């Protein structure tokens, strides 16, 4: 199933991270679990089965078969089907690619999927949001020619840099994870070719990078991004993987400019990685004080007394949408009730960490303005609604 890219942040309409992505990319949500033969074809069954969850029919044996032999049980299991919950999206995207004939003019083809993934992590490895068994990932696969590998990897690395600079991460490290000593698919020559392509892309960034020998995925080498948050902790987040194996296993092909059949290459990429893990990292990194463009509580409008509650609601409604009122833009809440005192409302809004608190009373209502103060308590003074909207737009464009 194909749909348009989801809005990950308020008021934005593109994949991954609001205005951070310059390209729109269709998302495909394929089934959450697939037959065993798909995972055998991809190599996951042979190399990743211990980290997968299995699903099989819950039907009881037929009457008169209470003492079925092992062979009969295996036959019934095969007939009914043994399924695996998907730990990653690449096999499904291979099926999507293979659903129609492809020409070199169609490449690169970029497919994304935000649906849940399931991995049977060891119980001792589970840790809050940073390592869970069910998670979401900004998972994408780029099907390209060998000649396009360099530009696509460079584009992915540029995307990583843009996103992580916007998050204000003080530092991140690039590491190249190479062929495992065992449990890998493909020839050593193919792995060497893939690793050399990633090395060239890393050199082009002019950033320092290191090698993690033997830490690649079973189907190909990868570039891992290690992020240091504001407290100095390191986390593995983004990954960019080069894969010559799955296209061969799924017999994917396209017709080149000489009318010859060729096999594409897959670039696996996730910029945020696990959304849950990235949320945990960002919570610690910001200490819960989200920048305006990411904040779930961006602005609170508080009347000094009950008679000004309607004006507070009108201000909140005006700021919540674009200037022309075409779409929701910011999260703005009108606070206040006859039971709550003004001071209590201010204090509550500060504890809830609204980025801005707008105070309205008789003077503000008469002059069609608001009195602006920041989350830290700094008073910015009287502004019109349009001036506040302009300030919000500027901060959003600057990822502040």
C-alpha positions in Angstrom: 0.0 0.0 0.0 1.4 3.4 -1.0 0.5 6.6 0.7 2.0 10.1 1.1 4.7 10.9 3.5 3.5 11.4 7.1 4.1 14.6 9.0 6.6 13.8 11.7 6.6 17.2 13.2 3.8 19.8 13.6 2.9 21.8 10.5 5.2 20.0 8.2 4.4 17.7 5.3 7.5 15.8 4.2 9.3 12.6 5.2 11.6 12.1 8.1 12.0 15.5 9.8 10.0 18.5 8.7 11.9 20.8 6.4 15.1 18.8 6.8 14.3 16.6 3.8 14.4 18.4 0.4 12.9 15.5 -1.4 9.5 13.9 -1.0 9.5 10.1 -1.0 6.6 7.7 -1.2 6.0 5.4 1.7 4.9 1.8 1.2 3.4 -0.2 4.1 3.6 -3.9 3.2 2.4 -6.7 5.5 3.7 -6.8 9.1 4.5 -10.5 8.7 5.4 -12.6 5.7 5.7 -16.3 4.9 8.8 -18.3 5.8 9.8 -18.7 2.2 10.3 -14.9 1.8 12.7 -14.8 4.7 14.5 -17.8 3.3 14.9 -16.1 0.0 16.3 -12.9 1.6 18.7 -14.9 3.8 17.1 -13.7 7.1 15.9 -17.1 8.0 19.4 -18.6 7.8 21.3 -15.6 9.3 18.8 -13.6 11.5 16.2 -16.1 12.7 17.2 -16.0 16.4 16.3 -12.3 16.4 12.9 -12.8 14.7 9.4 -13.5 16.1 7.5 -16.4 14.5 3.8 -16.7 13.8 2.0 -19.9 12.9 -1.6 -21.1 12.7 -3.5 -21.6 16.0 -5.8 -24.2 14.5 -6.1 -27.4 16.5 -5.2 -30.7 14.7 -8.0 -32.4 12.8 -10.3 -34.8 14.7 -8.7 -38.3 14.9 -5.2 -36.8 14.6 -4.5 -36.4 18.3 -1.4 -38.6 17.9 0.0 -37.0 14.8 3.6 -37.9 14.0 6.3 -35.2 13.8 6.3 -35.5 10.0 2.5 -35.0 9.9 2.9 -31.9 12.2 5.6 -30.5 9.9 3.5 -31.2 6.8 0.5 -29.3 8.4 2.8 -26.5 9.5 4.0 -26.2 5.9 0.5 -26.2 4.6 -0.9 -23.7 7.0 2.2 -21.6 6.7 4.9 -20.4 9.2 5.4 -16.6 9.2 7.9 -14.2 10.6 7.2 -10.7 11.9 9.3 -8.4 9.8 12.5 -7.2 11.6 13.2 -5.0 8.6 11.6 -3.8 5.4 14.1 -4.7 2.7 12.5 -7.9 1.4 9.1 -6.2 1.1 10.7 -3.3 -0.9 12.4 -5.9 -3.2 8.9 -7.2 -4.0 7.6 -3.7 -4.6 10.6 -3.0 -7.0 10.0 -6.3 -8.8 6.3 -5.7 -9.3 6.8 -3.9 -12.6 9.5 -3.8 -15.3 12.2 -1.2 -14.7 14.4 0.8 -17.1 17.6 2.7 -16.3 15.6 5.8 -16.7 13.5 4.8 -13.6 16.6 4.6 -11.3 17.3 5.6 -8.7 14.0 4.4 -7.1 13.6 5.4 -3.4 11.1 3.6 -1.2 10.3 4.3 2.5 8.4 2.6 5.2 7.5 3.8 8.8 5.5 0.8 9.9 6.4 -1.1 13.0 9.4 -3.6 13.1 9.8 -6.4 15.6 13.1 -7.8 16.8 13.5 -10.5 19.5 16.1 -8.7 21.5 17.5 -10.5 24.5 15.7 -9.4 27.7 19.0 -8.3 29.2 19.6 -5.9 26.3 16.2 -4.1 26.6 16.6 -0.6 28.0 13.8 2.0 28.1 13.1 3.5 24.7 16.7 3.0 23.5 16.3 -0.7 22.9 12.9 -2.2 22.5 11.3 -5.2 20.7 8.8 -3.2 18.7 9.9 0.0 17.2 9.5 2.3 14.2 12.3 3.3 11.8 12.6 5.9 9.1 13.6 3.0 6.9 14.3 3.6 3.2 15.8 1.6 0.3 17.3 3.2 -2.8 17.5 1.0 -5.9 20.2 2.4 -8.1 22.9 1.5 -10.7 26.5 0.9 -9.7 27.4 4.2 -11.3 24.9 6.0 -9.0 26.3 4.5 -5.8 28.7 7.3 -5.1 26.2 10.1 -5.5 23.5 8.3 -3.5 25.8 7.5 -0.6 27.0 11.1 -0.6 23.4 12.4 -0.7 22.6 10.2 2.4 25.6 11.5 4.3 24.6 15.0 3.5 21.1 14.3 4.7 22.6 13.0 8.0 24.7 16.1 8.4 21.7 18.4 7.8 19.4 16.6 10.3 22.0 16.3 13.1 23.0 19.9 12.7 19.4 20.8 13.1 19.2 18.8 16.3 22.2 20.7 17.6 24.1 17.5 18.4 27.6 18.8 19.4 29.3 15.9 17.6 28.8 12.7 15.7 31.3 10.0 14.5 31.3 8.0 11.2 32.3 4.3 11.3 32.6 1.8 8.6 31.5 -1.7 9.6 33.0 -4.4 7.4 32.3 -8.0 6.5 31.6 -10.4 9.4 33.9 -13.4 9.9 31.0 -15.7 9.5 27.3 -15.8 8.7 27.5 -13.5 5.6 26.1 -14.0 2.1 27.9 -13.2 -1.2 31.5 -13.5 -2.3 34.5 -11.8 -0.7 35.1 -10.0 -3.9 31.6 -8.5 -3.8 32.1 -7.4 -0.2 35.5 -5.8 -1.1 33.8 -3.9 -3.9 31.0 -2.7 -1.6 33.4 -1.7 1.2 35.6 0.3 -1.2 32.6 2.2 -2.5 31.7 3.2 1.1 35.3 4.2 1.8 35.3 6.5 -1.2 32.0 8.1 0.0 33.4 8.6 3.5 36.6 10.2 2.2 34.5 12.6 0.2 32.9 14.0 3.4 36.4 15.2 4.5 35.4 14.1 8.0 37.3 11.7 10.2 36.0 8.1 10.2 37.0 4.8 11.7 36.6 1.1 10.9 34.7 -1.6 12.9 36.0 -4.8 11.5 33.5 -7.6 11.2 30.5 -5.5 12.4 28.7 -5.3 9.0 25.2 -6.7 8.4 25.1 -10.3 7.0 24.2 -8.9 3.5 26.6 -6.0 3.2 28.9 -3.4 4.8 27.5 -0.3 6.4 28.3 3.2 7.6 27.1 3.7 11.2 26.7 7.2 12.8 27.5 7.5 16.5 25.9 10.6 18.2 27.1 12.3 21.3 24.4 14.0 23.2 24.8 17.1 25.4 26.0 14.9 28.3 28.7 13.2 26.3 27.0 9.8 25.9 27.4 8.0 22.6 24.5 6.4 20.7 24.3 4.5 17.4 21.5 6.1 15.3 21.7 6.5 11.6 23.0 3.8 9.3 23.7 3.6 5.5 24.3 0.1 4.1 25.4 -1.0 0.6 23.9 -4.3 -0.6 24.8 -6.3 -3.7 23.3 -9.5 -2.3 19.5 -9.0 -2.0 19.0 -7.8 -5.6 20.7 -11.1 -6.7 18.7 -13.3 -4.3 15.4 -11.7 -5.5 16.6 -11.7 -9.1 15.9 -8.0 -9.5 16.8 -6.4 -12.8 16.4 -3.4 -15.0 17.2 -2.7 -18.7 20.2 -0.4 -19.3 20.7 2.1 -22.2 22.1 -0.8 -24.3 18.9 -2.8 -23.9 20.8 -5.3 -21.6 19.5 -6.7 -18.4 21.4 -5.5 -15.3 21.1 -6.0 -11.6 20.5 -2.9 -9.4 22.3 -2.2 -6.1 20.4 -1.4 -2.9 21.3 1.4 -0.5 19.6 0.8 2.9 19.4 4.0 4.9 17.9 5.3 8.1 18.6 8.8 9.2 17.0 8.8 12.6 17.2 5.1 13.0 14.8 3.8 15.6 12.3 6.7 16.2 11.9 5.5 19.8 15.7 5.6 20.4 16.0 9.0 18.8 13.2 10.3 21.0 15.0 9.1 24.1 18.3 10.7 22.9 16.5 14.0 22.2 14.7 14.1 25.5 18.1 13.7 27.3 19.8 16.0 24.9 17.3 18.8 25.4 16.6 17.9 29.0 12.9 18.2 28.1 13.3 21.8 26.9 12.4 21.2 23.3 13.2 23.8 20.6 10.2 25.5 19.2 10.2 23.5 15.9 10.1 20.2 17.8 8.1 21.1 20.8 4.8 19.4 21.6 3.8 22.4 23.7 4.9 25.5 21.8 2.7 28.3 23.2 0.2 28.9 25.9 -2.2 31.9 26.0 -3.2 32.9 29.5 -5.9 35.5 30.4 -5.3 37.6 33.5 -9.0 37.1 34.4 -12.0 35.2 33.2 -13.5 38.1 31.2 -10.5 37.8 28.8 -10.8 34.1 28.2 -12.6 34.5 24.8 -9.8 36.8 23.6 -7.2 34.3 24.7 -9.0 31.6 22.7 -9.2 33.8 19.6 -5.4 34.5 19.8 -4.7 30.8 20.2 -6.9 30.0 17.2 -5.2 32.7 15.0 -1.6 31.5 15.9 -2.4 27.8 15.4 -2.8 28.2 11.7 -1.0 29.8 8.8 -1.6 33.4 8.0 -4.2 32.4 5.4 -5.7 29.8 7.8 -5.1 27.0 5.3 -3.4 24.5 7.6 -2.4 24.0 11.2 1.0 25.3 12.0 1.7 25.5 15.7 0.5 23.9 18.9 -1.1 26.8 20.8 -3.3 26.2 23.9 -5.7 28.7 25.5 -5.4 28.3 29.3 -7.6 29.4 32.1 -10.8 28.7 34.0 -12.8 30.5 36.7 -11.3 28.2 39.3 -7.6 28.9 38.5 -5.7 31.9 39.6 -3.5 33.8 37.2 -0.3 33.0 39.0 -1.1 29.3 39.2 -1.7 29.2 35.4 1.7 30.9 34.7 3.5 28.5 37.0 1.7 25.5 35.5 2.6 26.6 31.9 6.3 27.0 33.0 6.3 23.5 34.5 4.8 22.1 31.4 7.7 23.8 29.5 5.7 25.8 26.9 8.3 27.6 24.8 6.3 30.8 25.0 3.6 32.2 27.3 1.3 34.9 26.0 -0.5 36.9 28.6 -3.7 38.9 27.7 -5.8 41.4 29.6 -7.8 44.5 29.0 -4.9 46.5 27.6 -3.9 43.7 25.2 -7.5 43.1 24.1 -8.0 46.9 23.4 -4.7 47.1 21.3 -5.1 43.6 19.7 -1.7 42.5 21.2 -0.3 40.0 23.6 2.4 40.2 26.3 5.1 37.7 25.4 7.4 35.9 27.8 9.7 32.9 27.2 9.9 29.6 29.0 12.9 30.9 30.9 10.9 33.8 32.2 12.3 36.5 30.0 9.7 39.2 29.2 9.7 40.2 25.5 6.8 42.7 25.9 3.8 43.6 23.8 3.5 42.1 20.3 0.8 41.8 17.7 -0.4 38.4 16.7 1.3 38.8 13.4 4.6 39.7 15.0 4.4 36.6 17.2 3.7 34.5 14.1 6.7 36.0 12.3 8.9 35.3 15.3 7.7 31.6 15.4 8.3 31.2 11.7 11.9 32.6 12.0 12.7 30.3 14.9 11.3 27.3 13.0 13.3 28.1 9.9 16.5 28.3 12.1 15.6 25.1 14.0 15.6 27.0 17.3 
